[in-house]
Amino acid sequence: MSGTVGRLHVIAGCMSSGKTGELIRLLSRHAVTGDSIVIYKHVVDSRDGRMARSRLGTEMEALVVAEARCIDGETCHVVAIEEGQFFGEELVGVVRRLLRDGHMVYVTGLNQDFRGEPFGVMPTLMALADEVSLLTAICQKCHGVGTRTQRIIDGSPAPWDSPLILVGGADCYEARCPDCHEVPGRPQG
């Protein structure tokens, strides 16, 4: 785009930490200056259809894609990617290309999965970022600082051997602090 190297800002954190709301806030600043903007979200995130929507109700239209290679951003200066953890390792190459082409790139995503382990490509993107916003939430059990995502199945914490990806809303996930985060069956070591 501009002949200069782009910049990468990763917005990460647990569920309910305000990642999408922060993305929309930052993109709104770009809109005020007249920057062209596109948001991509993974097809596995079927919540809210073609909208990137925060829990507080702010929203922007998004393009729904099945693979990272579908992210091009050719006509836009600012490229935002929602739920980066759903994209495979291919996303790293796509982001590097966007940066070489001079784009301002934002990626949101969970930095940890429900087990409390690094989630997919997010740790790599955080390491490559020029700026990282690591957001927290309020623990829904003790009201402390929530940094973990607790998956709930039938009212109880999901066991370690549950599927890694299970798209759901507030009824399936809670923000938890490290003390209140539970993963039954976690391997010792």
VOKE-90993 format. One record per atom (N, C-alpha, C): residue number from 1; residue in one letter; atom name; x, y, z. Coordinates in steps of 0.05 Angstrom, whole numbers. Each point is the difference from the previous one (the first is absolute). Layout:
% residues N
num / residuo / atomo / u / v / w
NUM / A / CA / X / Y / Z
...
% end
This chain:
% residues 189
num / residuo / atomo / u / v / w
1 / M / N / 16 / -24 / 0
1 / M / CA / -16 / 24 / 0
1 / M / C / 17 / 25 / 0
2 / S / N / 13 / 7 / 22
2 / S / CA / 14 / 25 / 3
2 / S / C / 30 / -1 / -5
3 / G / N / 11 / -24 / -3
3 / G / CA / 29 / -2 / -4
3 / G / C / 15 / -2 / 26
4 / T / N / -13 / 4 / 22
4 / T / CA / 13 / -3 / 26
4 / T / C / -11 / -26 / 13
5 / V / N / 15 / -10 / 19
5 / V / CA / -8 / -24 / 13
5 / V / C / -24 / 6 / 18
6 / G / N / -20 / -18 / 0
6 / G / CA / -24 / 4 / 16
6 / G / C / 6 / -5 / 29
7 / R / N / -21 / 2 / 16
7 / R / CA / 2 / -5 / 29
7 / R / C / -21 / -20 / 8
8 / L / N / 7 / -16 / 20
8 / L / CA / -18 / -21 / 11
8 / L / C / -7 / 6 / 29
9 / H / N / -26 / 2 / 6
9 / H / CA / -10 / 3 / 27
9 / H / C / -17 / -24 / 6
10 / V / N / 8 / -16 / 20
10 / V / CA / -16 / -23 / 9
10 / V / C / -15 / 7 / 25
11 / I / N / -25 / -6 / 0
11 / I / CA / -18 / 5 / 23
11 / I / C / -8 / -28 / 10
12 / A / N / 11 / -8 / 23
12 / A / CA / -5 / -27 / 10
12 / A / C / -10 / 1 / 28
13 / G / N / -11 / -22 / 9
13 / G / CA / -10 / -3 / 27
13 / G / C / -20 / -23 / 2
14 / C / N / -12 / -2 / 23
14 / C / CA / -20 / -22 / 4
14 / C / C / -27 / 9 / -10
15 / M / N / -19 / -18 / 1
15 / M / CA / -28 / 6 / -7
15 / M / C / -10 / 23 / 17
16 / S / N / -16 / 17 / -12
16 / S / CA / -13 / 22 / 14
16 / S / C / 20 / 22 / 10
17 / S / N / 23 / 1 / -12
17 / S / CA / 20 / 20 / 7
17 / S / C / -2 / 26 / -16
18 / G / N / -18 / 0 / -21
18 / G / CA / -4 / 24 / -15
18 / G / C / 17 / 3 / -25
19 / K / N / 9 / -23 / -11
19 / K / CA / 18 / 0 / -24
19 / K / C / -14 / 13 / -24
20 / T / N / -24 / -9 / -6
20 / T / CA / -14 / 11 / -23
20 / T / C / -8 / 29 / 4
21 / G / N / -8 / 7 / 24
21 / G / CA / -6 / 28 / 6
21 / G / C / 24 / 18 / -4
22 / E / N / 23 / -9 / 9
22 / E / CA / 25 / 15 / -3
22 / E / C / 7 / 3 / -30
23 / L / N / -3 / -22 / -15
23 / L / CA / 5 / 1 / -28
23 / L / C / -17 / 20 / -14
24 / I / N / -26 / 0 / 6
24 / I / CA / -19 / 19 / -13
24 / I / C / 7 / 28 / 8
25 / R / N / 8 / 5 / 25
25 / R / CA / 9 / 26 / 9
25 / R / C / 23 / 10 / -17
26 / L / N / 20 / -17 / -3
26 / L / CA / 24 / 7 / -15
26 / L / C / -6 / 5 / -30
27 / L / N / -17 / -17 / -11
27 / L / CA / -7 / 3 / -28
27 / L / C / -16 / 25 / -4
28 / S / N / -16 / 8 / 19
28 / S / CA / -16 / 25 / -2
28 / S / C / 19 / 24 / -3
29 / R / N / 22 / -1 / 14
29 / R / CA / 20 / 22 / -2
29 / R / C / 11 / 1 / -29
30 / H / N / 5 / -23 / -12
30 / H / CA / 9 / 0 / -28
30 / H / C / -22 / 10 / -19
31 / A / N / -25 / -7 / 6
31 / A / CA / -22 / 10 / -17
31 / A / C / -2 / 30 / 0
32 / V / N / 5 / 12 / 23
32 / V / CA / -1 / 30 / 2
32 / V / C / 21 / 13 / -17
33 / T / N / 23 / -13 / -4
33 / T / CA / 21 / 12 / -16
33 / T / C / -3 / -8 / -30
34 / G / N / -20 / -15 / -6
34 / G / CA / -5 / -7 / -28
34 / G / C / 14 / -25 / -10
35 / D / N / 13 / -15 / 18
35 / D / CA / 13 / -25 / -8
35 / D / C / -20 / -20 / -9
36 / S / N / 6 / -15 / -21
36 / S / CA / -17 / -22 / -9
36 / S / C / 5 / -24 / 19
37 / I / N / -22 / -13 / 7
37 / I / CA / 1 / -21 / 20
37 / I / C / -15 / -25 / -9
38 / V / N / 11 / -24 / 6
38 / V / CA / -14 / -25 / -4
38 / V / C / 4 / -18 / 24
39 / I / N / -21 / -13 / 8
39 / I / CA / 2 / -20 / 22
39 / I / C / -6 / -27 / -11
40 / Y / N / 16 / -20 / 7
40 / Y / CA / -4 / -28 / -7
40 / Y / C / -6 / -15 / 25
41 / K / N / -18 / -20 / -1
41 / K / CA / -4 / -18 / 22
41 / K / C / -3 / -28 / -11
42 / H / N / 8 / -20 / 15
42 / H / CA / 0 / -28 / -8
42 / H / C / -29 / -11 / 0
43 / V / N / -6 / -16 / -20
43 / V / CA / -26 / -12 / -3
43 / V / C / -9 / -17 / 24
44 / V / N / 19 / -10 / 15
44 / V / CA / -7 / -16 / 24
44 / V / C / -14 / 17 / 21
45 / D / N / 5 / 26 / 0
45 / D / CA / -13 / 18 / 18
45 / D / C / -26 / 9 / -12
46 / S / N / -20 / -16 / 3
46 / S / CA / -26 / 5 / -13
46 / S / C / -18 / 19 / 16
47 / R / N / 9 / 8 / 23
47 / R / CA / -15 / 20 / 16
47 / R / C / -2 / 26 / -16
48 / D / N / -22 / 12 / 0
48 / D / CA / -4 / 27 / -11
48 / D / C / 4 / 2 / -31
49 / G / N / -1 / -22 / -14
49 / G / CA / 1 / 0 / -29
49 / G / C / 24 / 15 / -11
50 / R / N / -6 / 21 / -16
50 / R / CA / 21 / 16 / -13
50 / R / C / 9 / 24 / 16
51 / M / N / -5 / -1 / 26
51 / M / CA / 7 / 23 / 17
51 / M / C / 21 / -8 / 20
52 / A / N / 19 / 18 / 4
52 / A / CA / 18 / -2 / 23
52 / A / C / -14 / 16 / 22
53 / R / N / -10 / -13 / 21
53 / R / CA / -16 / 13 / 20
53 / R / C / 11 / -4 / 28
54 / S / N / 3 / 21 / 15
54 / S / CA / 9 / -2 / 27
54 / S / C / -23 / -8 / 18
55 / R / N / 6 / -8 / 24
55 / R / CA / -21 / -7 / 20
55 / R / C / -16 / 24 / 8
56 / L / N / 11 / 24 / -4
56 / L / CA / -14 / 25 / 7
56 / L / C / -17 / 10 / -23
57 / G / N / 1 / -15 / -23
57 / G / CA / -18 / 7 / -22
57 / G / C / 12 / 17 / -23
58 / T / N / 25 / 9 / 3
58 / T / CA / 13 / 14 / -22
58 / T / C / 6 / -20 / -22
59 / E / N / -2 / 9 / -25
59 / E / CA / 4 / -20 / -21
59 / E / C / 10 / 14 / -25
60 / M / N / 13 / -16 / -17
60 / M / CA / 8 / 8 / -27
60 / M / C / -3 / -24 / -18
61 / E / N / -5 / 5 / -25
61 / E / CA / -3 / -22 / -19
61 / E / C / 26 / -13 / -6
62 / A / N / -1 / -27 / -3
62 / A / CA / 24 / -16 / -5
62 / A / C / -3 / -18 / -24
63 / L / N / 22 / -8 / -12
63 / L / CA / -1 / -20 / -21
63 / L / C / 6 / -27 / 13
64 / V / N / -16 / -20 / -5
64 / V / CA / 3 / -26 / 12
64 / V / C / 16 / -17 / -19
65 / V / N / 22 / -12 / 10
65 / V / CA / 18 / -17 / -17
65 / V / C / 5 / -26 / 14
66 / A / N / 7 / -20 / -16
66 / A / CA / 5 / -27 / 11
66 / A / C / 29 / -5 / 5
67 / E / N / 18 / 15 / -14
67 / E / CA / 29 / -5 / 2
67 / E / C / 15 / 26 / -1
68 / A / N / 23 / 0 / 12
68 / A / CA / 16 / 24 / 1
68 / A / C / 7 / 10 / -28
69 / R / N / 4 / -17 / -19
69 / R / CA / 8 / 8 / -27
69 / R / C / -21 / 17 / -13
70 / C / N / -24 / 0 / 11
70 / C / CA / -22 / 17 / -11
70 / C / C / 2 / 29 / 9
71 / I / N / 18 / 6 / 18
71 / I / CA / 4 / 27 / 10
71 / I / C / 20 / 14 / -18
72 / D / N / -10 / 21 / -15
72 / D / CA / 18 / 14 / -17
72 / D / C / 4 / 29 / 7
73 / G / N / -21 / 14 / 6
73 / G / CA / 2 / 28 / 8
73 / G / C / 11 / 18 / -21
74 / E / N / -2 / -8 / -26
74 / E / CA / 12 / 15 / -22
74 / E / C / -10 / 29 / -1
75 / T / N / -25 / 4 / 5
75 / T / CA / -11 / 27 / -4
75 / T / C / -2 / 16 / 25
76 / C / N / 11 / -10 / 22
76 / C / CA / -2 / 14 / 26
76 / C / C / 27 / 4 / 13
77 / H / N / 3 / 22 / 13
77 / H / CA / 24 / 6 / 15
77 / H / C / 1 / -15 / 27
78 / V / N / -24 / -2 / 13
78 / V / CA / -1 / -13 / 26
78 / V / C / -15 / -27 / -3
79 / V / N / 14 / -21 / 9
79 / V / CA / -11 / -27 / -2
79 / V / C / -3 / -11 / 28
80 / A / N / -24 / -7 / 8
80 / A / CA / -5 / -12 / 26
80 / A / C / -9 / -29 / -3
81 / I / N / 10 / -16 / 18
81 / I / CA / -6 / -29 / 0
81 / I / C / -10 / -8 / 27
82 / E / N / -25 / -8 / 1
82 / E / CA / -13 / -8 / 25
82 / E / C / 5 / -30 / 6
83 / E / N / 3 / -6 / 26
83 / E / CA / 2 / -28 / 8
83 / E / C / 23 / -15 / -14
84 / G / N / 24 / 12 / 1
84 / G / CA / 23 / -11 / -13
84 / G / C / 6 / -29 / 8
85 / Q / N / -8 / -9 / 24
85 / Q / CA / 6 / -27 / 8
85 / Q / C / -13 / -21 / -17
86 / F / N / -21 / 8 / -15
86 / F / CA / -13 / -20 / -17
86 / F / C / 14 / -5 / -26
87 / F / N / 19 / 18 / -7
87 / F / CA / 15 / -4 / -25
87 / F / C / 25 / -16 / 6
88 / G / N / 8 / -16 / -19
88 / G / CA / 24 / -16 / 3
88 / G / C / 26 / 16 / -3
89 / E / N / 22 / -14 / 0
89 / E / CA / 27 / 12 / -3
89 / E / C / 2 / 17 / -25
90 / E / N / -17 / -5 / -20
90 / E / CA / 0 / 16 / -25
90 / E / C / -5 / 29 / 6
91 / L / N / -13 / 7 / 22
91 / L / CA / -5 / 28 / 6
91 / L / C / 25 / 15 / 4
92 / V / N / 21 / -12 / 11
92 / V / CA / 25 / 14 / 4
92 / V / C / 11 / 11 / -27
93 / G / N / 1 / -17 / -20
93 / G / CA / 9 / 9 / -26
93 / G / C / -17 / 21 / -12
94 / V / N / -26 / -2 / 3
94 / V / CA / -19 / 21 / -10
94 / V / C / 5 / 26 / 14
95 / V / N / 4 / 0 / 26
95 / V / CA / 5 / 25 / 15
95 / V / C / 27 / 11 / -8
96 / R / N / 20 / -16 / -4
96 / R / CA / 27 / 10 / -9
96 / R / C / -3 / 13 / -27
97 / R / N / -16 / -12 / -18
97 / R / CA / -4 / 12 / -27
97 / R / C / -14 / 27 / 3
98 / L / N / -21 / 1 / 16
98 / L / CA / -14 / 25 / 4
98 / L / C / 19 / 22 / 11
99 / L / N / 17 / -7 / 18
99 / L / CA / 19 / 19 / 12
99 / L / C / 20 / 9 / -21
100 / R / N / 10 / -19 / -17
100 / R / CA / 19 / 8 / -21
100 / R / C / -13 / 19 / -20
101 / D / N / -26 / -3 / -4
101 / D / CA / -15 / 17 / -18
101 / D / C / -8 / 27 / 13
102 / G / N / 8 / 4 / 25
102 / G / CA / -5 / 26 / 13
102 / G / C / -26 / 3 / 14
103 / H / N / -15 / -21 / 5
103 / H / CA / -25 / 2 / 14
103 / H / C / 3 / 3 / 30
104 / M / N / -19 / 13 / 12
104 / M / CA / -3 / 0 / 29
104 / M / C / -18 / -24 / 6
105 / V / N / 10 / -19 / 15
105 / V / CA / -14 / -25 / 5
105 / V / C / -7 / -3 / 30
106 / Y / N / -25 / -6 / 5
106 / Y / CA / -9 / -6 / 27
106 / Y / C / -9 / -30 / 0
107 / V / N / 7 / -14 / 21
107 / V / CA / -10 / -27 / 4
107 / V / C / -10 / -3 / 28
108 / T / N / -24 / -10 / 3
108 / T / CA / -11 / -6 / 27
108 / T / C / 0 / -30 / 4
109 / G / N / 0 / -8 / 25
109 / G / CA / -2 / -29 / 5
109 / G / C / 5 / -7 / 28
110 / L / N / -7 / -25 / 7
110 / L / CA / 5 / -11 / 26
110 / L / C / 30 / -8 / 1
111 / N / N / 14 / 10 / 20
111 / N / CA / 28 / -8 / 3
111 / N / C / 3 / -27 / 12
112 / Q / N / -20 / -10 / 14
112 / Q / CA / 0 / -26 / 12
112 / Q / C / -26 / -15 / -6
113 / D / N / 2 / -26 / -3
113 / D / CA / -25 / -16 / -4
113 / D / C / -13 / -5 / 28
114 / F / N / -22 / -15 / 0
114 / F / CA / -14 / -5 / 25
114 / F / C / 16 / -15 / 20
115 / R / N / 21 / -13 / -9
115 / R / CA / 18 / -15 / 18
115 / R / C / 21 / 17 / 14
116 / G / N / 2 / 25 / -10
116 / G / CA / 21 / 18 / 10
116 / G / C / 26 / -3 / -15
117 / E / N / -1 / -12 / -24
117 / E / CA / 24 / -4 / -16
117 / E / C / 0 / 20 / -23
118 / P / N / 24 / 7 / -10
118 / P / CA / 2 / 18 / -23
118 / P / C / -18 / -10 / -23
119 / F / N / -15 / 19 / -12
119 / F / CA / -21 / -7 / -19
119 / F / C / 9 / 5 / -29
120 / G / N / 5 / -22 / -15
120 / G / CA / 5 / 1 / -28
120 / G / C / 22 / 19 / -8
121 / V / N / -5 / 17 / -19
121 / V / CA / 19 / 18 / -12
121 / V / C / 4 / 26 / 16
122 / M / N / -17 / 4 / 20
122 / M / CA / 1 / 25 / 15
122 / M / C / 27 / 6 / 13
123 / P / N / 13 / -19 / 13
123 / P / CA / 26 / 7 / 12
123 / P / C / 21 / 9 / -20
124 / T / N / -1 / -11 / -24
124 / T / CA / 19 / 8 / -21
124 / T / C / -7 / 29 / -9
125 / L / N / -25 / 5 / -4
125 / L / CA / -8 / 27 / -8
125 / L / C / 7 / 21 / 21
126 / M / N / -4 / -7 / 25
126 / M / CA / 7 / 18 / 22
126 / M / C / 30 / 6 / 0
127 / A / N / 16 / -20 / -6
127 / A / CA / 29 / 4 / -1
127 / A / C / 9 / 17 / -24
128 / L / N / -15 / -1 / -22
128 / L / CA / 6 / 16 / -23
128 / L / C / -11 / 29 / 1
129 / A / N / -18 / 5 / 19
129 / A / CA / -15 / 25 / 1
129 / A / C / 18 / 24 / 8
130 / D / N / -7 / 23 / -12
130 / D / CA / 12 / 25 / 9
130 / D / C / -13 / 10 / 26
131 / E / N / -25 / -8 / 3
131 / E / CA / -14 / 7 / 25
131 / E / C / -19 / -23 / 7
132 / V / N / -1 / -6 / 26
132 / V / CA / -18 / -20 / 11
132 / V / C / -17 / 12 / 22
133 / S / N / -26 / -2 / -3
133 / S / CA / -18 / 7 / 22
133 / S / C / -10 / -26 / 12
134 / L / N / 8 / -5 / 24
134 / L / CA / -8 / -25 / 14
134 / L / C / -22 / 9 / 20
135 / L / N / -25 / -7 / -7
135 / L / CA / -23 / 9 / 16
135 / L / C / -8 / -21 / 21
136 / T / N / -12 / 9 / 21
136 / T / CA / -10 / -17 / 21
136 / T / C / -30 / 4 / 3
137 / A / N / -12 / -17 / 15
137 / A / CA / -29 / 2 / 6
137 / A / C / -3 / -1 / 30
138 / I / N / -25 / -3 / 9
138 / I / CA / -6 / -4 / 28
138 / I / C / -6 / -30 / 4
139 / C / N / 13 / -12 / 18
139 / C / CA / -5 / -29 / 6
139 / C / C / -29 / -2 / 8
140 / Q / N / -15 / -18 / -13
140 / Q / CA / -28 / -3 / 5
140 / Q / C / -6 / -17 / 25
141 / K / N / 22 / -9 / 13
141 / K / CA / -4 / -15 / 24
141 / K / C / 8 / 16 / 25
142 / C / N / 23 / 13 / 1
142 / C / CA / 9 / 15 / 23
142 / C / C / 2 / 30 / -4
143 / H / N / -4 / 9 / -25
143 / H / CA / 0 / 28 / -8
143 / H / C / 28 / 12 / 0
144 / G / N / 20 / -17 / 0
144 / G / CA / 28 / 9 / -2
144 / G / C / 6 / 5 / -30
145 / V / N / 26 / 2 / -6
145 / V / CA / 9 / 5 / -28
145 / V / C / -1 / -25 / -16
146 / G / N / -18 / -1 / -20
146 / G / CA / -3 / -23 / -17
146 / G / C / 20 / 0 / -23
147 / T / N / 16 / -21 / -1
147 / T / CA / 20 / -3 / -22
147 / T / C / -4 / -26 / -15
148 / R / N / -18 / -17 / 9
148 / R / CA / -4 / -26 / -12
148 / R / C / -28 / -3 / -11
149 / T / N / -4 / -18 / -18
149 / T / CA / -26 / -6 / -11
149 / T / C / -9 / -27 / 11
150 / Q / N / -22 / 0 / 15
150 / Q / CA / -11 / -25 / 12
150 / Q / C / -22 / -10 / -18
151 / R / N / 3 / -24 / -11
151 / R / CA / -22 / -12 / -16
151 / R / C / -18 / -14 / 20
152 / I / N / -26 / 4 / -4
152 / I / CA / -20 / -13 / 17
152 / I / C / -17 / -19 / -17
153 / I / N / -2 / -25 / 9
153 / I / CA / -17 / -20 / -13
153 / I / C / -20 / -11 / 21
154 / D / N / -26 / 3 / -6
154 / D / CA / -20 / -9 / 19
154 / D / C / 4 / 11 / 28
155 / G / N / 9 / 25 / 2
155 / G / CA / 3 / 13 / 26
155 / G / C / 26 / -6 / 15
156 / S / N / 18 / -16 / -13
156 / S / CA / 25 / -7 / 13
156 / S / C / 24 / 6 / -18
157 / P / N / 24 / 4 / 12
157 / P / CA / 24 / 5 / -16
157 / P / C / 5 / -22 / -20
158 / A / N / 6 / 7 / -25
158 / A / CA / 6 / -20 / -20
158 / A / C / 26 / -15 / 6
159 / P / N / 0 / -27 / -4
159 / P / CA / 24 / -15 / 5
159 / P / C / 21 / 5 / -22
160 / W / N / 25 / -6 / 7
160 / W / CA / 23 / 4 / -17
160 / W / C / -4 / -12 / -27
161 / D / N / -12 / -24 / -2
161 / D / CA / -3 / -14 / -26
161 / D / C / -23 / 10 / -17
162 / S / N / -13 / 22 / 8
162 / S / CA / -22 / 11 / -17
162 / S / C / 12 / 10 / -26
163 / P / N / -16 / 2 / -21
163 / P / CA / 10 / 11 / -26
163 / P / C / 11 / 28 / 4
164 / L / N / 22 / 6 / -14
164 / L / CA / 13 / 26 / 3
164 / L / C / -18 / 23 / -7
165 / I / N / -14 / -3 / -23
165 / I / CA / -17 / 22 / -9
165 / I / C / -29 / -7 / 2
166 / L / N / -15 / 17 / 15
166 / L / CA / -29 / -3 / 3
166 / L / C / -10 / 28 / 1
167 / V / N / -12 / 9 / -23
167 / V / CA / -10 / 28 / -1
167 / V / C / -25 / 2 / 15
168 / G / N / -1 / 20 / 18
168 / G / CA / -23 / 5 / 16
168 / G / C / 1 / 27 / 12
169 / G / N / -21 / 7 / 13
169 / G / CA / -2 / 26 / 12
169 / G / C / 5 / 0 / 30
170 / A / N / -13 / 19 / 14
170 / A / CA / 4 / 3 / 28
170 / A / C / -9 / -24 / 16
171 / D / N / -17 / -17 / -11
171 / D / CA / -9 / -24 / 14
171 / D / C / 21 / -22 / 1
172 / C / N / 20 / 1 / -18
172 / C / CA / 20 / -21 / -2
172 / C / C / 27 / 8 / 12
173 / Y / N / 4 / 26 / 4
173 / Y / CA / 26 / 10 / 9
173 / Y / C / -3 / 21 / 22
174 / E / N / 19 / 1 / 18
174 / E / CA / 2 / 20 / 20
174 / E / C / 29 / 10 / 3
175 / A / N / 3 / 25 / 7
175 / A / CA / 27 / 10 / 7
175 / A / C / 6 / -10 / 28
176 / R / N / 25 / -9 / 5
176 / R / CA / 8 / -9 / 27
176 / R / C / 28 / 10 / 5
177 / C / N / 6 / 4 / 26
177 / C / CA / 27 / 6 / 9
177 / C / C / 15 / -27 / 1
178 / P / N / 27 / 0 / 2
178 / P / CA / 15 / -25 / 2
178 / P / C / -9 / -18 / 23
179 / D / N / -8 / 12 / 23
179 / D / CA / -8 / -16 / 23
179 / D / C / -26 / -14 / -4
180 / C / N / -19 / 12 / -15
180 / C / CA / -26 / -11 / -4
180 / C / C / -3 / -17 / -26
181 / H / N / 20 / 1 / -17
181 / H / CA / 0 / -15 / -25
181 / H / C / 4 / -30 / 6
182 / E / N / -18 / -16 / -10
182 / E / CA / 1 / -29 / 5
182 / E / C / 0 / -16 / -26
183 / V / N / 17 / -20 / -1
183 / V / CA / 1 / -18 / -24
183 / V / C / 3 / -28 / 11
184 / P / N / -23 / -13 / 5
184 / P / CA / 1 / -28 / 10
184 / P / C / 15 / -18 / -20
185 / G / N / 17 / -17 / 11
185 / G / CA / 15 / -19 / -16
185 / G / C / 26 / 11 / -12
186 / R / N / 8 / 25 / 8
186 / R / CA / 25 / 12 / -10
186 / R / C / 23 / -19 / 7
187 / P / N / 17 / -6 / -20
187 / P / CA / 23 / -17 / 5
187 / P / C / 19 / 14 / 19
188 / Q / N / 12 / -15 / 18
188 / Q / CA / 19 / 11 / 19
188 / Q / C / 27 / 3 / -13
189 / G / N / 15 / 21 / 7
189 / G / CA / 27 / 3 / -11
189 / G / C / 6 / 25 / -13
% end
